[in-house]
Amino acid sequence: MPNRIQINGLDIEAPDGANISVVNGKVTIDGKPYGSCGTGKIVIETQAAFQLTCDQNVEVRGDVKYGVTAKGNVAANNITGGVEAGGDITATNITGGINAQGNVVCKGNITGGVNARSISQGR
C-alpha cells in the first residue's frame, strides 16, 4: 500500500521503504525531484513506512516504521523505527531508538533506547 503524505496541500504517494527528503520546500523521492511544497509542518496521513529526512517539524498521524530525521519536532503515535529530532519528540509508545536535542514525552511504554535533554513517561 502506498504511503499518502500531505505537505502544505501537496499530495504525495510513495512506496514502502522509499527515501523521502523535504528540504527548503523541495520534495525528492528516492533521489528524484517530485515537486515543491513551500515550508511548514510536514503532516503524514498514514503510517510512516519510509525514511523521511526534512528541515521542518513532522506530525505522523500513525506509526513511524522506518525512521524520521527532522531539524524540528517530531510527533507520532508509535515509534518502531529510529527518530532523530533537532527539537522535541512526542509519542504514545517507543520501541525504536530515538535521539532528541530537546525533550521526549512518551505516554506509554519505552523499550528502545532514548537520548534526550529530558524524558517524561506515563499517561
Backbone as JSON, one array per atom type, in Angstrom:
{
  "sequence": "MPNRIQINGLDIEAPDGANISVVNGKVTIDGKPYGSCGTGKIVIETQAAFQLTCDQNVEVRGDVKYGVTAKGNVAANNITGGVEAGGDITATNITGGINAQGNVVCKGNITGGVNARSISQGR",
  "N": [[0.85, -1.18, 0.0], [0.64, 2.16, -0.89], [2.18, 4.99, 0.75], [0.54, 7.82, 1.9], [1.11, 11.19, 1.86], [0.74, 14.48, 2.98], [1.81, 17.67, 2.35], [1.59, 20.86, 3.09], [-0.65, 21.04, 1.36], [0.24, 19.66, -0.91], [-0.17, 16.61, -2.34], [1.26, 13.45, -1.95], [2.32, 10.27, -3.01], [4.05, 7.42, -2.0], [6.06, 4.47, -2.21], [6.36, 1.73, 0.21], [9.28, 1.82, 2.19], [10.58, 3.78, 0.73], [12.87, 6.55, 0.22], [12.38, 9.66, 1.34], [12.8, 13.1, 0.99], [12.56, 16.34, 2.29], [13.52, 19.41, 1.84], [14.08, 22.8, 2.2], [11.55, 23.25, 1.14], [11.45, 21.68, -1.13], [10.66, 18.58, -2.56], [11.95, 15.33, -2.72], [11.94, 11.99, -3.93], [13.4, 8.98, -3.41], [15.74, 10.14, -4.43], [14.88, 11.48, -6.72], [13.49, 14.42, -8.11], [10.33, 15.61, -6.95], [8.5, 17.66, -6.5], [7.43, 20.94, -5.36], [6.66, 22.19, -2.12], [6.51, 24.37, -0.5], [7.06, 25.87, 2.73], [6.66, 24.7, 6.09], [4.92, 22.79, 8.62], [5.29, 19.28, 8.27], [2.89, 16.93, 7.48], [2.05, 13.63, 7.87], [-0.21, 11.41, 6.68], [-0.67, 8.69, 7.09], [0.72, 5.58, 8.34], [4.21, 5.91, 8.72], [5.92, 4.42, 6.63], [8.48, 4.57, 5.49], [11.63, 6.19, 4.9], [12.18, 9.34, 6.14], [13.61, 12.49, 5.65], [13.99, 15.75, 6.75], [13.76, 19.38, 6.99], [12.1, 20.53, 8.82], [9.29, 20.67, 11.21], [7.58, 17.6, 12.06], [4.57, 15.8, 11.84], [3.2, 12.75, 12.45], [0.43, 10.99, 11.65], [-0.04, 8.42, 12.56], [1.96, 5.49, 12.78], [5.57, 5.41, 13.16], [7.55, 3.63, 11.13], [10.01, 3.08, 9.66], [11.81, 5.35, 9.88], [12.59, 8.73, 10.89], [14.21, 11.76, 10.3], [14.56, 14.88, 11.48], [14.9, 18.44, 11.54], [13.35, 19.86, 13.24], [10.61, 19.45, 15.57], [9.16, 16.19, 16.32], [6.19, 14.39, 16.16], [4.33, 11.52, 16.89], [2.34, 8.47, 16.75], [3.01, 5.53, 17.5], [6.41, 4.64, 17.76], [8.5, 2.69, 16.01], [10.65, 2.62, 14.44], [13.81, 4.27, 13.96], [14.2, 7.61, 15.23], [15.35, 10.88, 14.81], [15.6, 14.08, 16.1], [15.83, 17.62, 15.93], [14.51, 19.02, 17.77], [11.84, 18.49, 20.03], [10.43, 15.21, 20.81], [7.41, 13.53, 20.64], [5.38, 10.85, 21.6], [3.2, 7.93, 21.65], [3.97, 5.22, 22.25], [7.27, 3.84, 22.39], [9.5, 1.88, 20.67], [11.64, 1.85, 19.08], [14.94, 3.21, 18.58], [15.61, 6.51, 19.7], [16.68, 9.9, 19.29], [16.86, 13.0, 20.61], [17.31, 16.49, 20.47], [15.92, 18.06, 22.11], [13.23, 17.58, 24.36], [11.73, 14.42, 25.34], [8.57, 13.04, 25.26], [6.64, 10.47, 26.29], [3.69, 8.74, 26.27], [3.08, 6.12, 26.83], [4.77, 3.07, 26.79], [8.34, 2.7, 26.89], [10.68, 0.97, 25.18], [12.84, 1.02, 23.61], [16.07, 2.54, 22.98], [16.71, 5.78, 24.33], [17.81, 9.05, 23.87], [17.99, 12.15, 25.17], [17.36, 15.59, 26.19], [15.57, 15.71, 28.36], [13.37, 13.18, 29.7], [10.06, 12.2, 29.74], [7.73, 10.01, 30.98], [4.69, 8.2, 30.94], [1.17, 8.19, 31.55]],
  "CA": [[0.0, 0.0, 0.0], [1.47, 3.37, -0.88], [2.04, 5.94, 1.84], [-0.01, 9.1, 1.47], [1.65, 12.29, 2.65], [0.31, 15.79, 2.52], [2.68, 18.73, 2.83], [1.06, 22.16, 2.63], [-1.57, 20.87, 0.24], [0.8, 18.81, -1.95], [-0.4, 15.19, -2.07], [2.36, 12.62, -2.41], [2.24, 8.84, -2.73], [5.37, 6.81, -2.08], [6.01, 3.06, -1.8], [7.03, 1.36, 1.45], [10.73, 1.78, 2.13], [11.14, 4.88, -0.07], [13.61, 7.61, 0.9], [11.75, 10.93, 1.01], [13.5, 14.25, 1.55], [11.92, 17.64, 2.13], [14.5, 20.42, 2.26], [13.78, 24.1, 1.61], [10.29, 23.17, 0.41], [11.56, 20.83, -2.32], [10.46, 17.18, -2.23], [12.54, 14.31, -3.58], [11.63, 10.61, -3.55], [14.49, 8.12, -3.89], [16.69, 10.97, -5.15], [14.29, 12.11, -7.9], [12.62, 15.56, -7.76], [8.9, 15.32, -7.01], [7.75, 18.91, -6.58], [7.65, 21.92, -4.29], [5.53, 22.24, -1.18], [6.62, 25.51, 0.39], [7.58, 25.5, 4.04], [5.64, 24.5, 7.11], [4.94, 21.46, 9.24], [5.0, 18.14, 7.41], [1.88, 16.05, 8.06], [1.97, 12.34, 7.21], [-1.57, 10.96, 6.97], [-0.73, 7.26, 7.41], [1.95, 5.07, 8.91], [5.41, 6.35, 8.0], [6.65, 3.21, 6.24], [9.53, 5.05, 4.61], [12.62, 7.01, 5.58], [11.94, 10.76, 5.86], [14.59, 13.47, 6.1], [13.41, 17.07, 6.47], [14.29, 20.51, 7.74], [10.93, 21.13, 9.46], [8.58, 19.83, 12.16], [6.86, 16.5, 11.44], [3.48, 15.16, 12.57], [2.8, 11.48, 11.83], [-0.89, 10.6, 12.17], [0.05, 6.96, 12.55], [3.19, 4.99, 13.39], [6.83, 5.55, 12.44], [8.07, 2.28, 10.95], [11.4, 3.04, 9.23], [12.61, 6.37, 10.52], [12.43, 10.14, 10.57], [15.25, 12.67, 10.74], [13.98, 16.21, 11.3], [15.57, 19.51, 12.28], [12.39, 20.38, 14.2], [9.95, 18.5, 16.45], [8.5, 15.04, 15.72], [5.09, 13.83, 16.94], [3.82, 10.3, 16.25], [1.64, 7.54, 17.61], [4.01, 4.56, 17.97], [7.68, 4.72, 17.05], [9.22, 1.42, 15.98], [11.88, 2.9, 13.69], [14.6, 5.31, 14.59], [13.83, 9.01, 15.02], [16.27, 11.91, 15.28], [14.94, 15.38, 16.0], [16.54, 18.77, 16.45], [13.66, 19.55, 18.84], [11.19, 17.52, 20.91], [9.75, 14.05, 20.25], [6.23, 13.14, 21.42], [4.85, 9.6, 21.06], [2.43, 7.1, 22.57], [4.87, 4.13, 22.63], [8.55, 3.89, 21.69], [10.28, 0.65, 20.68], [12.84, 2.11, 18.27], [15.85, 4.16, 19.2], [15.36, 7.91, 19.36], [17.66, 10.88, 19.73], [16.24, 14.33, 20.53], [18.06, 17.6, 21.07], [15.01, 18.61, 23.1], [12.62, 16.68, 25.33], [10.95, 13.29, 24.86], [7.37, 12.77, 26.05], [6.04, 9.21, 25.87], [2.51, 8.47, 27.1], [3.01, 4.69, 27.15], [5.98, 2.33, 27.13], [9.6, 2.92, 26.19], [11.52, -0.22, 25.21], [14.03, 1.31, 22.8], [16.99, 3.5, 23.58], [16.32, 7.19, 24.21], [18.8, 10.04, 24.25], [17.28, 13.43, 25.13], [17.61, 16.52, 27.29], [14.77, 15.15, 29.45], [12.43, 12.14, 29.29], [8.86, 12.12, 30.56], [6.98, 8.81, 30.6], [3.49, 7.94, 31.72], [-0.09, 8.63, 30.96]],
  "C": [[0.89, 1.24, 0.0], [1.18, 4.23, 0.35], [1.54, 7.25, 1.27], [0.48, 10.19, 2.42], [1.07, 13.57, 2.1], [1.19, 16.83, 3.19], [2.18, 20.04, 2.25], [0.22, 22.03, 1.37], [-1.05, 20.02, -0.9], [0.6, 17.35, -1.55], [0.69, 14.36, -2.73], [2.03, 11.17, -2.09], [3.62, 8.25, -2.95], [5.28, 5.37, -1.6], [6.68, 2.85, -0.44], [8.54, 1.31, 1.22], [11.37, 2.9, 1.32], [11.92, 5.84, 0.82], [13.03, 8.94, 0.42], [12.51, 12.04, 1.72], [12.69, 15.5, 1.27], [12.87, 18.68, 2.72], [14.22, 21.7, 1.48], [12.53, 24.05, 0.72], [10.33, 22.33, -0.84], [11.52, 19.36, -1.9], [11.2, 16.3, -3.23], [12.15, 12.94, -3.02], [12.66, 9.72, -4.22], [15.43, 8.89, -4.81], [16.15, 11.7, -6.37], [13.37, 13.25, -7.47], [11.14, 15.2, -7.94], [8.08, 16.6, -7.16], [8.13, 19.83, -5.43], [6.42, 21.99, -3.41], [5.56, 23.48, -0.31], [7.19, 25.04, 1.72], [6.44, 25.39, 5.02], [5.73, 23.09, 7.64], [4.58, 20.39, 8.23], [4.0, 17.25, 8.15], [1.81, 14.78, 7.22], [0.66, 11.7, 7.65], [-1.67, 9.5, 7.39], [0.55, 6.87, 8.13], [3.14, 5.54, 8.07], [6.27, 5.13, 7.7], [7.7, 3.56, 5.19], [10.5, 5.84, 5.46], [12.39, 8.47, 5.17], [13.06, 11.6, 6.46], [14.04, 14.85, 5.76], [14.02, 18.14, 7.37], [13.18, 21.24, 8.49], [10.39, 20.23, 10.57], [7.79, 18.77, 11.41], [5.78, 15.99, 12.38], [3.08, 13.91, 11.8], [1.49, 11.06, 12.46], [-1.04, 9.08, 12.09], [1.36, 6.59, 13.23], [4.4, 5.29, 12.52], [7.45, 4.17, 12.36], [9.55, 2.26, 10.62], [12.25, 4.12, 9.86], [12.34, 7.77, 10.01], [13.64, 10.89, 11.12], [14.74, 14.07, 10.44], [14.79, 17.23, 12.1], [14.66, 20.08, 13.35], [11.87, 19.29, 15.13], [9.33, 17.35, 15.66], [7.42, 14.55, 16.67], [4.54, 12.63, 16.18], [3.06, 9.47, 17.26], [2.67, 6.57, 18.22], [5.26, 4.69, 17.12], [8.37, 3.37, 17.15], [10.49, 1.53, 15.15], [12.62, 4.0, 14.4], [14.11, 6.71, 14.26], [14.92, 9.9, 15.6], [15.6, 13.24, 15.07], [15.84, 16.46, 16.59], [15.77, 19.43, 17.58], [13.14, 18.42, 19.71], [10.61, 16.35, 20.12], [8.62, 13.68, 21.2], [5.65, 11.88, 20.79], [4.0, 8.89, 22.11], [3.3, 5.97, 23.12], [6.14, 4.22, 21.79], [9.24, 2.53, 21.82], [11.53, 0.78, 19.81], [13.72, 3.1, 19.01], [15.55, 5.58, 18.76], [16.42, 8.81, 19.98], [17.04, 12.26, 19.53], [17.15, 15.36, 21.17], [17.22, 18.25, 22.17], [14.53, 17.54, 24.05], [11.91, 15.53, 24.62], [9.78, 13.09, 25.82], [6.74, 11.52, 25.47], [4.9, 8.88, 26.82], [2.44, 7.02, 27.56], [4.35, 4.12, 27.53], [7.17, 2.76, 26.28], [10.42, 1.64, 26.32], [12.75, -0.06, 24.33], [14.92, 2.3, 23.53], [16.55, 4.93, 23.33], [17.47, 8.06, 24.69], [18.12, 11.4, 24.08], [17.69, 14.3, 26.3], [16.83, 16.08, 28.53], [13.78, 14.15, 28.88], [11.28, 12.12, 30.27], [8.04, 10.94, 30.06], [5.79, 8.63, 31.52], [2.29, 8.57, 31.11], [-0.51, 9.94, 31.51]]
}
